[in-house]
Amino acid sequence: MHITILGGGGFLGRKLVARIAAQGGATLTLFDMLPPQVPFAARCLGGDVTDPAALAAAIPPETDIIIHLAAVVSAQAEADYDLGMRVNLQGTLAVIEAARRCARPPRVVFTSSVASFSAAPGAVMAEDARQMPLNSYGAEKAAAELLLQDASRRGMIDAVNLRLPTVIIRPGRPNKAASSFVSAVLREPLLGLHTTLPVAPEFALWVASPRVVVDWLWHAATMDTAPLDTDRGINPPGLTVTVAEMLAALIPAERALVRAEPDASVQAIVGTWPARFIDTRARRLGFAPQVPLPEILAAFREDDLAATRGERGL
Amino acid sequence: MHITILGGGGFLGRKLVARIAAQGGATLTLFDMLPPQVPFAARCLGGDVTDPAALAAAIPPETDIIIHLAAVVSAQAEADYDLGMRVNLQGTLAVIEAARRCARPPRVVFTSSVASFSAAPGAVMAEDARQMPLNSYGAEKAAAELLLQDASRRGMIDAVNLRLPTVIIRPGRPNKAASSFVSAVLREPLLGLHTTLPVAPEFALWVASPRVVVDWLWHAATMDTAPLDTDRGINPPGLTVTVAEMLAALIPAERALVRAEPDASVQAIVGTWPARFIDTRARRLGFAPQVPLPEILAAFREDDLAATRGERGL
């Protein structure tokens, strides 16, 4: 099985690569801006996702599965419109073009996002809720979904558009995602560091743990897509939590490291993201349910805490 | 007021130009593949809607209103994927780029389509119904809508995405739209010509007359967009009719010219288009209601019958 991971050098990409390598049986190509460095047998390429020649090298004709994680994150796409449009929209169109040249229509797993939706606080999103994004990242993701879905209907590719919740707990450092604080409010105290909270404690979020997201990506890569028919979008079974519930999962000494510091620009983006979804269809399609918060914290301690300490010189 | 009409040489473009010219007070630029020929004072340009230089000439910095009618129609976009993506998606992105260079964010009226939706027969579409297109034309239109809406939210442009019903009665000849038969089944008998009906008489359609569509386009070009807030899509007040009702508007001698000839490829496209929409929001926003079928036939006789006879040498 020939698998290409675009954005293979990122946080989710590296975790997915580790899982696929542990399973064995796959010929792996990893693609990112710089060639990813991984302790597994893989063809590692660097390049721009909008460059047809670079993508043709990353997606050879024998490719069976493309997992497309390469993206400009939400706050960055909001700050730099041209960059977001180029990578998130045109980059995905370039992936469709490269995939059309494969010997057989490849499975394409596309990571769309909760940011492609908007809703009033408290709203519960129906299975067929309209994507009404209120940020450029979400608009680019929703538009790309429509075009991946159409290419699937035409039989050019076989796409699954997985709308990821906010992933917690991201290792490493804060990044340019508007949702960066959602991980930071747990990760930084677990590292013994101070952090700020830009939203109110009652603010609700739709989240997922890295382990479960990797499960979802692999399921999306290998599932029978016939039951999806023409609807290629998946609202997976995320977890609805409030910031207060997240803080309650910390011990008091850790919690004391979190200081309220309302940030209107962060609220303007994440404040429109729905926190509650009906996920019956995704569960029926075999997407794993979420795990509770204490388990998410335990997984971070087990999988990522030491590496994050090392990376940040703590 | 500086107005540019892209696709100004087409059926709706020419009718809109006539209306704007009759009102006076506007400096008009018309753009199409070939320079439109009109009996009005207008700057008439020819070019490709994906060519930045051609668009820059068509959309000078002082432009107040852009009416973007240029498109590859449904059956053609289905037959030629690359052409549809280039014109309907990339062409619209090029319009956004050109509009960003205007002195003030221009109003952009975008003609989206009923083809951007799908539904089971008999379904009534809610105001916030999801766009789930089952043809490439509709997918390209829905994706373009998302990006026009996002550019509006960012203050780059001021878009109104008008999702047009099937327009009847189109003058001239049958075209490559999957919905070409909807006009032909009335127009051809009115010209004394035989025609075929590719769908069943009980097939229901969402239609609009050219006069009302021109009203809508002008309203979309000049309305106060503040009440739209971030939702730039309009499901205008179309008319729901069955093919049998359309045939009943003909006299028996005309009706005898229509022969049933089921066409699976036409049914596969138009059979997924909803025929019923809740349109309370559009009416509240001032979009004119539809007129009944006999009035639509009378308007065709008055506005287009003679010209169509001449054009077709009848």
HADDOCK unambig.tbl for C-alpha pairs under 7 A between the chains (distance, minus, plus):
assign (segid A and resid 128 and name CA) (segid B and resid 130 and name CA) 6.74 0.50 0.50
assign (segid A and resid 129 and name CA) (segid B and resid 130 and name CA) 6.32 0.50 0.50
assign (segid A and resid 130 and name CA) (segid B and resid 128 and name CA) 6.74 0.50 0.50
assign (segid A and resid 130 and name CA) (segid B and resid 129 and name CA) 6.32 0.50 0.50
assign (segid A and resid 130 and name CA) (segid B and resid 130 and name CA) 4.29 0.50 0.50
assign (segid A and resid 136 and name CA) (segid B and resid 150 and name CA) 6.08 0.50 0.50
assign (segid A and resid 139 and name CA) (segid B and resid 146 and name CA) 5.85 0.50 0.50
assign (segid A and resid 139 and name CA) (segid B and resid 147 and name CA) 6.34 0.50 0.50
assign (segid A and resid 139 and name CA) (segid B and resid 150 and name CA) 6.46 0.50 0.50
assign (segid A and resid 143 and name CA) (segid B and resid 143 and name CA) 4.40 0.50 0.50
assign (segid A and resid 143 and name CA) (segid B and resid 146 and name CA) 6.29 0.50 0.50
assign (segid A and resid 146 and name CA) (segid B and resid 139 and name CA) 5.85 0.50 0.50
assign (segid A and resid 146 and name CA) (segid B and resid 143 and name CA) 6.29 0.50 0.50
assign (segid A and resid 147 and name CA) (segid B and resid 139 and name CA) 6.35 0.50 0.50
assign (segid A and resid 150 and name CA) (segid B and resid 136 and name CA) 6.09 0.50 0.50
assign (segid A and resid 150 and name CA) (segid B and resid 139 and name CA) 6.47 0.50 0.50
